[in-house]
């Protein structure tokens, strides 16, 4: 079993939008024999972009999983690959994929180098301690600069990139690579789709540069392994290929370095050597530390080793709906074995379910298998009451594994079906979409009497509305996008609320005195404390009051939700006949509303990190326009012929920006945007919001 695990790799492909993730994955599928022809993103034929919306827009929306076999040093290696989206609106797909992977390939454009979403996915990989290698793609593009990309990784990402390859040429003259470990050159034949690549002499004009970077590589190896240090000082070239590769692998697994390779996926150059690097430097499941979790029966921490003979444990990282097999539940198995037809236990809900099918995925196609063991990624059919982040285990040995954290939605729109008959159909469809995507939320706004959906951006909600129409046959009317504002208390307030109702017979009575304290914006949810002494209010009434406060937090002084709040119960009393749990829940709701009215609260708005790439001649127009949008300019980097503007801008000012940017730059500037933080709105904006009665600026 251990030997088999050594020949498995669970990897993700991650990058900024348009860096070439899906194109690279398509080449991997082709060269490993999974596909007999190469799919292209720009032609809508990419295997991994199977959704019709992906094919039409030329972007990846949902993470797609596949499995390939690659022969390396006369052994077959199984590689489970997840191709993740690059657009910030679909960052949930990256988050949940990185949580269950063992390693990652971070792809960078040789022209754009480190871009905003590059930084986001790198931080996500850091959060999960994911070893990674870097692939500098698009070496064939005009302006390609391998060394600038390496510097960017070091300076902007604070990584430790170690080139193990150098490019031979660049732009139209890119021919292949020099392997600094083996000290060999490889060039690709463009005429046969890159199937054949040959060993060649290292170009004479490159030799000085090659020797400089070869020495840097050997110095890194010596620093990583003290036993090789003396050997290096005696004679650097005495280090063998095997010693160099083994040390680089250990350094990668210890998160000390990230090996850097290069190529041009679209031109079919460098991909085979990238796959070799995945095998050589990224971890197998056997290299991954044991997973930690909590036993729900004892509340004590336990670990699960990557052992096929141990008790079964797996984490649900994705839910999807398939038109043929129904509900697909994607799993990473951390220990034990899963068999088709087996009953599994959901440690989060305490419910059992039977697995009717176990499927090996290839994009949106499946291959049914009977059994699968630890270290593998699969999809199963048959489980209903399961959600993203749930732990499926052996009932006799339950464990709740660490959950997946997701970013919160920042934009909302109201939706309604075009026909009254579709109301139930719409709610069912929205429920399924929310089940698949934890960053998509649905709620009914009682004040406005409408259904409101929330997501990560305009594109995110646009795609979901399109899916409603195509997949669920529900046509919707939708309102304009609205910013997901919030409220926050800025100073403590103490309030006493007495709730009395008498209508003949038994009445209702609750008495609570409580203090509301502001919390830092990073804090989430309600922090509740019961400081009432002497049991003046029974425990069940306190629990009901907490429920009331949580419900009331959805609508603050100005109608926006509060998320970071501390409520401390100071005093209270009950009536021997009229008090009950419902009375205390209502008392908490009413008291909270009254406290909001007299308390000092502020409105918060989402602030976005925006990066704009523009030719030099439009810099004045664009920065002037940004200033009108309440932007804070952070940095302007001058490149040859163009400039990169980084700014923090309120989301409310960015609706429809793509069209406006095209207008003021004659279509030559591009931008990307990601959520940064919530911040207090200026007083004039607050006045506008309150006087207009709208959420939309």
C-alpha positions in Angstrom: 0.0 0.0 0.0 2.8 2.4 0.9 4.6 1.7 -2.3 1.4 2.4 -4.2 0.9 5.7 -2.4 4.4 6.8 -3.4 3.3 6.7 -7.0 0.3 9.0 -6.5 0.2 12.8 -6.8 -2.8 14.9 -5.9 -2.1 18.3 -7.4 -4.0 21.5 -8.3 -3.3 23.9 -11.1 -3.7 27.5 -9.9 -3.0 30.9 -11.3 -4.3 34.4 -12.2 -7.0 34.4 -14.9 -5.6 33.9 -18.4 -2.2 32.6 -17.2 -2.8 29.3 -19.1 -4.1 26.9 -16.4 -6.6 25.1 -18.6 -4.4 25.2 -21.6 -1.6 23.5 -19.6 -4.0 20.9 -18.2 -5.2 20.1 -21.7 -1.6 19.5 -22.8 -1.1 17.2 -19.8 -4.2 15.2 -20.8 -2.9 14.9 -24.3 0.7 13.9 -23.5 -0.4 11.4 -20.9 -2.7 9.7 -23.5 -5.9 10.7 -21.7 -7.1 12.7 -24.7 -6.3 11.8 -28.3 -6.5 15.4 -29.4 -5.7 18.8 -27.8 -8.6 20.9 -26.6 -8.4 24.6 -26.9 -9.9 27.2 -24.6 -10.3 29.8 -27.3 -12.2 27.3 -29.5 -14.5 26.2 -26.7 -13.1 22.6 -26.9 -11.2 22.4 -23.6 -12.0 19.1 -21.9 -11.8 20.6 -18.4 -14.0 23.6 -19.3 -17.1 21.4 -19.8 -19.8 23.9 -18.7 -21.4 25.7 -21.6 -20.8 29.0 -19.9 -17.1 28.2 -19.7 -16.9 27.3 -23.4 -18.8 30.5 -24.4 -16.7 32.9 -22.2 -13.3 31.2 -22.5 -12.8 31.1 -18.7 -12.8 28.4 -16.0 -15.8 28.7 -13.6 -15.8 25.4 -11.7 -12.9 23.3 -10.6 -12.7 20.1 -12.7 -11.0 16.9 -11.6 -9.3 14.3 -13.7 -6.8 11.4 -13.3 -3.9 10.6 -15.6 -1.1 8.1 -15.7 2.5 9.2 -16.5 5.5 6.9 -17.0 8.6 8.3 -15.2 11.8 6.3 -14.7 10.0 3.1 -16.0 7.3 3.4 -13.3 3.6 4.4 -13.7 2.5 7.3 -11.7 -1.1 8.2 -11.1 -1.8 12.0 -11.0 -5.1 13.3 -9.8 -5.4 16.9 -11.2 -7.8 19.7 -10.3 -7.9 22.6 -12.7 -9.1 25.6 -10.7 -10.6 29.0 -11.9 -8.5 32.1 -12.1 -11.3 34.7 -11.8 -11.7 36.1 -8.3 -15.5 35.6 -8.4 -14.9 31.9 -8.3 -12.2 31.8 -5.6 -14.4 29.3 -3.6 -13.4 26.7 -6.1 -9.7 27.4 -5.4 -10.2 27.4 -1.7 -11.9 24.1 -1.4 -9.5 22.4 -3.9 -6.3 23.6 -2.1 -7.8 22.3 1.2 -7.6 18.7 0.0 -4.6 18.7 -2.3 -1.1 17.5 -1.5 0.7 19.9 -3.8 0.2 22.6 -6.5 1.5 23.9 -9.7 1.4 27.7 -9.7 1.4 29.0 -13.2 2.6 32.5 -14.0 2.5 34.4 -17.3 6.0 35.3 -18.5 4.7 38.7 -19.5 2.3 39.6 -16.7 4.4 37.9 -14.0 2.7 38.0 -10.6 -0.8 39.4 -11.0 -3.5 40.0 -8.3 -5.1 36.6 -8.3 -1.6 35.1 -8.4 -1.2 36.7 -4.9 -4.5 35.4 -3.7 -4.0 31.8 -4.7 -0.4 31.9 -3.3 -1.8 33.1 0.1 -4.4 30.3 -0.1 -1.7 27.7 -0.7 0.3 29.2 2.2 -2.7 28.8 4.5 -2.8 25.1 3.8 1.0 24.6 3.8 0.9 23.3 0.3 4.2 22.5 -1.4 4.3 24.0 -4.9 6.4 24.3 -8.1 6.2 27.3 -10.4 5.7 27.1 -14.1 6.6 30.3 -16.1 4.2 29.9 -19.0 3.8 31.8 -22.3 7.5 32.1 -22.9 6.6 32.5 -26.6 4.6 35.8 -26.0 6.0 39.2 -26.9 7.5 40.7 -23.8 8.1 37.4 -22.1 10.7 37.7 -19.3 11.5 34.5 -17.3 13.9 36.3 -14.9 11.4 39.1 -14.2 8.8 36.5 -13.3 11.2 34.8 -10.9 12.0 38.2 -9.2 8.3 38.9 -8.9 7.7 35.6 -7.1 10.5 36.4 -4.7 9.5 40.1 -4.1 5.7 40.1 -4.2 4.9 36.7 -2.9 7.9 36.4 -0.5 8.5 33.0 -2.0 11.9 31.3 -2.5 11.8 30.4 -6.2 14.7 28.2 -7.4 15.1 27.9 -11.1 15.8 24.3 -12.1 15.4 25.2 -15.8 16.3 28.2 -18.0 14.5 29.1 -21.3 16.3 28.8 -24.6 15.3 32.0 -26.2 12.1 34.0 -25.7 9.1 35.3 -27.6 9.1 34.0 -31.2 12.6 32.6 -30.6 11.6 30.4 -27.7 12.9 26.9 -28.6 13.1 24.8 -25.4 14.8 24.6 -22.0 18.1 24.0 -20.3 17.8 21.5 -17.4 20.1 22.9 -14.7 20.1 19.7 -12.7 21.0 17.4 -15.5 22.9 20.1 -17.4 21.2 19.1 -20.6 19.2 21.1 -23.2 15.8 20.0 -24.7 14.2 21.4 -27.8 10.6 20.8 -29.1 9.4 20.0 -32.6 6.4 22.3 -33.3 5.3 20.3 -36.3 4.1 17.2 -34.3 2.2 19.1 -31.6 5.2 18.9 -29.3 5.1 15.1 -29.0 8.8 14.8 -29.8 11.4 16.7 -27.9 15.1 16.0 -28.2 18.2 16.4 -26.2 20.5 19.1 -27.7 23.7 20.9 -26.9 23.4 23.8 -24.5 23.7 26.9 -26.8 27.2 28.4 -26.5 25.9 32.0 -26.1 23.9 30.8 -23.0 26.7 29.0 -21.2 27.8 31.9 -19.0 24.3 32.5 -17.8 23.7 28.7 -17.4 26.8 28.4 -15.2 25.7 31.3 -13.0 22.3 29.8 -12.3 23.7 26.3 -12.0 26.0 27.5 -9.2 23.0 29.3 -7.5 21.1 26.0 -7.7 24.0 24.0 -6.1 24.4 26.6 -3.4 20.7 26.2 -2.5 21.2 22.4 -2.4 24.2 22.8 -0.1 22.2 25.1 2.2 19.3 22.6 2.4 21.5 19.6 3.3 24.4 20.0 5.7 25.8 16.6 4.7 26.3 17.9 1.2 27.8 21.2 2.4 31.4 19.8 2.7 31.1 18.1 -0.6 29.9 21.3 -2.2 32.9 23.3 -0.8 35.4 20.6 -2.0 33.9 20.5 -5.5 30.4 21.8 -6.4 30.2 19.6 -9.5 30.7 16.5 -7.4 27.1 16.6 -6.4 25.2 13.9 -8.3 21.9 14.4 -10.1 20.2 12.1 -7.6 21.6 14.1 -4.6 20.4 17.4 -6.2 16.9 16.1 -7.0 16.4 14.4 -3.6 17.5 17.6 -1.8 15.3 19.8 -3.9 12.4 17.5 -3.3 12.9 17.6 0.5 13.3 21.4 0.4 10.0 21.6 -1.5 8.1 19.3 0.9 9.5 21.4 3.8 8.1 24.6 2.2 11.6 26.1 2.0 11.8 26.4 -1.8 9.6 26.3 -4.9 11.4 24.8 -8.0 10.8 26.9 -11.1 10.3 25.5 -14.6 9.2 27.1 -17.8 7.5 26.6 -21.2 4.8 27.6 -23.6 1.8 25.4 -23.2 -0.1 26.8 -26.2 2.9 26.1 -28.4 3.3 22.6 -26.9 6.7 23.3 -25.4 7.9 22.3 -21.9 4.8 20.4 -20.7 6.4 16.9 -20.5 9.2 18.2 -18.4 6.7 20.0 -16.2 4.9 16.6 -15.6 8.3 15.2 -14.7 8.8 18.0 -12.2 5.4 17.2 -10.6 6.6 13.6 -10.0 10.1 14.6 -9.0 9.3 17.4 -6.5 5.7 17.4 -5.3 4.6 15.1 -2.5 2.8 11.8 -2.6 0.0 11.1 -0.1 2.6 9.1 1.8 4.7 12.3 2.3 1.8 14.3 3.7 1.6 14.6 7.6 -1.3 12.8 9.4 -4.5 14.7 9.3 -5.9 16.1 12.6 -9.5 16.1 13.8 -11.9 16.0 16.7 -13.7 12.9 17.9 -17.3 14.1 18.3 -17.9 11.5 21.1 -15.0 12.6 23.3 -14.3 16.1 22.0 -10.6 15.1 22.0 -8.1 15.6 19.2 -7.2 12.6 17.1 -5.1 11.9 14.1 -5.5 9.8 11.0 -2.5 8.4 9.2 -2.6 7.9 5.5 -3.3 4.2 6.0 -5.5 2.1 3.8 -6.0 -0.4 6.6 -7.0 2.3 9.2 -10.6 3.4 10.0 -12.3 5.2 7.1 -12.2 9.0 7.1 -12.8 11.5 4.2 -13.6 15.2 3.7 -16.4 16.4 1.4 -14.9 19.3 -0.5 -17.5 19.8 -3.3 -21.1 19.0 -4.2 -22.2 19.0 -7.8 -25.4 18.1 -9.7 -25.0 15.8 -12.7 -27.8 15.5 -15.2 -27.3 11.7 -15.5 -26.3 10.4 -12.1 -27.7 13.1 -9.9 -26.0 14.5 -6.8 -22.2 14.0 -6.9 -20.3 14.3 -3.6 -16.5 14.8 -4.1 -14.2 13.4 -1.4 -10.6 13.3 -0.4 -10.0 10.0 1.5 -7.5 10.5 4.3 -7.6 6.9 5.8 -9.1 3.5 5.2 -11.0 2.2 2.2 -14.3 3.1 0.6 -16.4 0.4 -1.2 -19.4 0.8 -3.5 -22.6 -0.1 -1.6 -21.0 0.7 1.8 -22.8 2.7 4.6 -20.8 5.7 5.8 -21.3 7.9 8.8 -21.5 11.7 8.7 -19.6 12.8 11.8 -21.0 16.4 11.5 -24.7 15.5 11.4 -24.7 12.0 13.0 -26.5 10.6 10.0 -25.8 7.5 8.0 -25.9 7.1 4.2 -25.3 4.4 1.6 -22.8 4.9 -1.2 -24.5 3.6 -4.3 -21.6 4.3 -6.7 -17.9 5.3 -6.4 -16.7 7.2 -9.5 -13.3 8.2 -10.8 -13.8 11.6 -12.5 -12.6 13.0 -15.8 -14.0 16.5 -16.1 -17.8 15.9 -16.3 -17.4 12.2 -17.3 -17.1 9.3 -14.8 -15.7 5.9 -14.6 -17.3 3.6 -12.0 -15.0 1.7 -9.7 -15.7 -0.7 -6.9 -13.2 0.3 -4.2 -10.8 3.2 -3.5 -8.2 3.7 -0.7 -6.5 6.4 1.3 -4.8 9.3 -0.5 -7.3 9.3 -3.4 -9.8 11.8 -4.7 -13.2 10.5 -5.9 -16.8 11.3 -6.4 -19.6 9.2 -4.9 -23.4 9.0 -5.5 -26.2 8.1 -3.1 -25.7 10.5 -0.2 -28.3 13.3 0.3 -27.9 15.0 3.6 -24.2 15.9 3.1 -22.6 19.4 2.7 -19.3 20.9 1.7 -16.9 20.5 4.7 -18.6 17.4 6.2 -16.5 14.5 7.4 -17.5 11.0 6.3 -16.1 8.3 8.6 -16.4 4.8 10.0 -19.2 5.0 12.6 -17.2 3.2 15.2 -14.3 5.6 14.8 -15.8 9.1 14.0 -13.7 12.1 13.5 -14.5 15.7 12.4 -11.8 16.9 10.2 -10.9 20.6 9.9 -13.5 22.4 7.9 -13.1 24.7 4.9 -13.4 28.4 5.4 -15.1 30.4 2.6 -15.1 34.2 1.8 -18.3 36.0 2.3 -20.5 37.4 -0.5 -20.1 41.1 -1.3 -22.9 41.8 -3.9 -26.6 41.1 -3.9 -29.5 41.2 -6.4 -33.2 40.5 -6.1 -34.8 37.8 -8.2 -38.3 36.6 -9.1 -39.6 34.1 -11.6 -41.2 35.5 -14.7 -44.3 33.4 -14.1 -46.1 32.6 -10.8 -46.0 28.9 -11.6 -42.2 28.9 -11.4 -41.9 30.1 -7.8 -41.4 26.6 -6.3 -39.1 25.6 -9.2 -37.0 28.7 -8.6 -36.6 28.1 -4.9 -35.6 24.4 -5.5 -33.1 25.5 -8.1 -31.6 28.2 -5.9 -31.3 25.7 -3.1 -29.3 23.3 -5.3 -27.0 26.1 -6.5 -26.4 27.2 -2.9 -25.7 23.6 -1.9 -23.0 23.5 -4.6 -21.5 26.9 -3.9 -20.9 28.0 -0.3 -20.2 31.6 -1.4 -23.7 31.8 -3.0 -26.4 32.7 -0.5 -30.2 32.9 -0.8 -32.6 34.6 1.7 -36.1 36.1 1.7 -36.2 39.8 2.5 -39.4 40.2 4.4 -39.2 44.0 4.4 -39.1 44.2 0.6 -41.0 41.0 0.1 -38.5 39.6 -2.4 -35.9 36.8 -2.8 -32.4 38.1 -2.6 -29.3 36.2 -3.8 -25.7 37.1 -2.8 -22.4 36.3 -4.4 -18.8 37.2 -5.0 -19.2 39.6 -7.9 -21.3 40.6 -11.0 -19.8 37.7 -13.1 -20.6 35.2 -10.3 -24.2 36.1 -10.1 -24.5 36.5 -13.9 -23.3 32.9 -14.3 -25.7 31.6 -11.7 -28.7 33.3 -13.4 -27.6 31.8 -16.7 -27.5 28.4 -15.1 -31.0 28.9 -13.7 -32.2 29.4 -17.2 -30.2 26.7 -19.0 -30.0 23.9 -16.4 -33.2 24.4 -14.4 -35.4 26.0 -17.1 -36.4 28.9 -14.8 -36.5 32.4 -16.4 -36.0 35.1 -13.8 -36.4 38.9 -13.6 -33.5 40.3 -11.7 -32.8 43.7 -10.1 -29.7 45.8 -10.4 -26.7 44.6 -8.4 -26.5 46.0 -4.9 -23.6 46.3 -2.5 -23.7 44.0 0.5 -23.4 46.7 3.2 -23.0 45.9 6.9 -23.3 47.8 10.1 -21.1 47.8 13.2 -21.3 49.3 16.7 -18.5 51.7 17.5 -19.1 52.1 21.3 -20.6 50.0 24.1 -24.2 50.5 25.0 -26.3 49.0 27.9 -30.0 48.5 27.5 -32.8 47.1 29.7 -35.8 45.5 28.0 -39.0 44.2 29.7 -41.4 42.3 27.5 -45.0 41.9 28.8 -48.1 40.7 27.1 -51.4 40.0 28.8 -54.4 38.8 26.9 -56.5 36.9 29.4 -55.2 33.7 31.0 -51.5 33.1 30.8 -49.4 36.0 29.5 -45.8 36.6 28.4 -43.0 38.0 30.5 -39.3 38.4 30.1 -36.8 40.9 31.6 -33.3 41.3 30.3 -30.5 43.8 30.9 -27.6 43.5 28.5 -24.5 45.2 27.2 -23.6 45.4 23.5 -19.8 45.7 22.8 -18.2 46.3 19.4 -15.7 43.8 18.2 -12.8 44.1 15.6 -14.0 43.7 12.0 -12.1 40.5 11.6 -14.3 38.9 14.3 -17.4 37.1 12.9 -20.8 36.1 14.3 -22.2 36.8 17.8 -20.0 36.5 20.9 -22.5 35.8 23.6 -21.8 35.8 27.4 -24.2 35.1 30.2 -23.0 37.1 33.3 -26.3 36.8 35.2 -25.6 35.6 38.7 -27.5 33.3 41.0 -29.6 31.5 38.3 -32.1 34.4 38.1 -32.8 33.4 34.5 -32.9 29.6 33.7 -30.5 28.2 31.2 -33.2 27.4 28.6 -34.3 31.0 28.6 -30.8 32.3 28.2 -30.4 30.0 25.2 -33.6 31.4 23.7 -32.4 34.9 24.3 -29.1 34.1 22.4 -31.2 32.8 19.5 -33.2 36.1 19.5 -30.0 38.2 19.4 -28.7 36.2 16.5 -31.9 36.6 14.5 -32.1 40.4 15.3 -28.5 40.9 14.1 -29.7 40.4 10.5 -31.2 43.9 10.6 -29.4 46.8 12.4 -30.3 50.4 12.9 -30.2 51.2 9.1 -31.5 47.8 7.9 -28.1 46.2 7.2 -26.8 43.1 9.0 -24.3 43.2 11.9 -21.7 40.4 12.0 -19.1 41.4 14.6 -20.8 41.8 17.9 -20.6 40.9 21.6 -23.7 40.7 23.8 -23.3 40.3 27.5 -26.3 39.5 29.7 -26.0 41.4 33.0 -29.3 41.0 34.7 -32.8 39.7 34.3 -35.9 38.3 35.9 -38.7 35.9 35.3 -42.4 35.5 36.2 -43.4 32.2 37.8 -46.3 31.7 35.4 -45.9 34.0 32.4 -42.2 33.4 31.5 -41.2 30.9 28.8 -38.5 30.5 26.1 -40.4 32.3 23.4 -40.9 35.4 25.6 -37.2 35.7 26.2 -36.4 35.2 22.5 -38.9 38.0 21.6 -37.5 40.1 24.4 -34.0 39.8 23.0 -35.1 40.7 19.5 -37.1 43.8 20.6 -34.3 44.8 23.0 -31.7 44.6 20.3 -33.7 46.7 18.0 -34.2 49.4 20.6 -30.6 49.3 21.6 -29.7 49.8 17.9 -31.9 52.9 17.7 -30.1 54.7 20.6 -26.7 53.2 19.9 -23.9 54.6 17.7 -23.5 52.4 14.7 -21.7 52.9 11.4 -22.3 51.5 7.9 -19.5 49.4 6.3 -18.9 48.8 2.6 -16.7 46.2 0.8 -13.4 47.6 -0.5 -11.8 45.9 -3.5 -8.2 45.6 -4.6 -8.0 46.7 -8.2 -5.1 46.3 -10.6 -5.3 48.1 -14.0 -2.7 47.5 -16.8 -2.7 50.3 -19.3 -0.5 51.8 -22.1 1.3 54.9 -20.9 -0.9 57.4 -22.8 -4.0 56.6 -20.8 -2.5 56.8 -17.3 -3.9 60.3 -16.6 -7.4 59.5 -17.7 -7.5 56.3 -15.7 -6.1 57.7 -12.4 -8.4 60.8 -12.7 -11.4 58.5 -13.1 -10.3 56.4 -10.2 -10.1 59.4 -8.0 -13.7 60.3 -8.8 -14.6 56.7 -7.7 -13.2 57.3 -4.2 -10.1 55.2 -4.9 -7.0 55.2 -2.9 -4.0 54.8 -5.2 -1.5 52.4 -3.6 1.2 51.9 -6.3 2.0 52.6 -10.0 4.6 50.4 -11.6 6.1 51.6 -14.8 7.0 48.9 -17.4 8.3 49.3 -20.9 5.3 50.8 -22.9 2.7 50.3 -20.2 2.0 50.9 -16.5 0.3 48.9 -13.7 -2.0 50.8 -11.3 -2.9 49.2 -8.0 -5.7 50.9 -6.0 -8.3 50.2 -3.3 -11.8 51.1 -4.5 -15.2 50.8 -2.9 -17.2 48.0 -4.7 -20.2 50.4 -5.0 -18.1 52.6 -7.4 -17.0 49.7 -9.7 -20.3 48.5 -11.3 -20.0 48.6 -15.0 -16.4 49.6 -14.8 -15.2 47.2 -17.6 -17.3 49.1 -20.2 -16.1 52.5 -18.9 -12.4 51.4 -18.9 -12.7 50.2 -22.5 -14.2 53.6 -23.4 -11.4 55.8 -21.9 -8.6 53.5 -23.1 -10.0 52.7 -26.6 -10.2 49.1 -25.4 -6.5 48.8 -24.7 -6.5 48.7 -20.8 -7.5 45.7 -18.7 -8.3 45.3 -15.1 -8.8 42.7 -12.4 -10.5 43.0 -9.0 -10.7 41.1 -5.7 -12.3 41.6 -2.3 -10.0 43.1 0.3 -11.9 44.2 3.4 -14.9 46.0 4.9 -14.4 49.7 5.8 -16.6 52.5 7.2 -18.4 54.6 4.5 -17.7 58.4 4.5 -20.4 60.5 6.0 -21.7 61.9 2.7 -22.1 58.4 1.3 -23.9 57.4 4.5 -26.3 60.4 4.1 -26.9 59.4 0.5 -27.7 55.8 1.4 -30.1 56.8 4.1 -31.9 59.5 2.2 -32.2 57.6 -1.0 -33.5 54.5 0.8 -31.5 52.3 -1.5 -28.5 50.0 -1.3 -27.2 51.0 -4.7 -24.9 53.9 -5.3 
